[in-house]
Amino acid sequence: MSIPIEYQKRSVSMPQDLIAEVRARVGSREFSPYVARAVQHQLRRDALDDILTGMEAKYGPVNEASVAAIAASLES
C-alpha cells in the first residue's frame, strides 16, 4: 500500500531555452514531474556533498593518488 503524496503548486522562473528543452523531452503534461525529479536528484547530490565535506573536515583531504589507483583498479 503506497502513501499518497501531497502536492503544492509553486511558481518557478527558468530560462526559456531550458523550458523548451524540457518540453521537447517530456511534453507539457510531464513538465512538473520532470522538474520535481530533477530537484530531488539535486537534493540527494547536495546531501552527499555535505557528507563528503564533513568527512574531509574530520579526516583531511582525499589523497588524489589513492583515488587514481582505485579508479585504475576498477577499470581493469
C-alpha positions in Angstrom: 0.0 0.0 0.0 1.5 3.3 -1.0 1.3 6.5 0.9 -0.3 9.3 -1.0 1.9 12.3 -1.8 0.6 15.8 -1.3 1.5 18.3 -4.0 1.7 22.1 -3.7 1.8 24.4 -6.7 4.8 26.8 -6.9 5.9 29.3 -9.5 9.5 28.9 -10.7 11.3 31.2 -13.1 13.6 29.3 -15.6 15.4 30.4 -18.7 13.2 30.0 -21.8 15.7 27.7 -23.6 15.7 25.3 -20.6 11.9 25.2 -20.6 11.9 24.4 -24.3 14.4 21.6 -23.8 12.4 20.0 -21.0 9.1 20.3 -23.0 10.8 18.8 -26.1 11.9 15.9 -23.9 8.8 15.2 -21.9 6.0 17.3 -23.2 3.8 19.8 -21.3 1.9 17.3 -19.2 5.1 15.8 -17.7 6.9 19.1 -17.1 6.3 19.3 -13.4 7.1 15.6 -12.6 10.4 16.0 -14.6 11.3 19.2 -12.7 10.4 17.5 -9.4 12.7 14.6 -10.2 15.5 16.9 -11.1 15.1 18.8 -7.8 15.0 15.5 -5.9 18.2 14.4 -7.7 19.9 17.7 -6.8 18.9 17.4 -3.1 20.5 13.9 -3.0 23.7 15.3 -4.5 23.7 18.1 -2.0 23.3 15.7 0.9 26.2 13.6 -0.5 28.3 16.8 -0.8 27.5 17.6 2.8 28.7 14.1 3.9 31.9 14.4 1.9 32.6 17.9 3.3 32.1 16.6 6.8 34.4 13.6 6.2 37.1 15.9 4.7 36.9 18.2 7.7 37.2 15.2 10.0 39.8 13.2 8.1 41.5 15.7 5.8 41.5 15.9 2.0 41.3 12.9 -0.2 44.7 11.7 -1.5 44.4 12.1 -5.3 47.0 9.4 -5.9 44.9 6.9 -4.0 41.8 7.9 -5.9 43.6 7.4 -9.2 44.9 4.0 -8.1 41.4 2.9 -7.0 39.9 4.2 -10.3 42.5 2.3 -12.3 41.8 -0.9 -10.4 38.1 -0.6 -11.2 38.7 -0.1 -14.9 40.7 -3.3 -15.2 
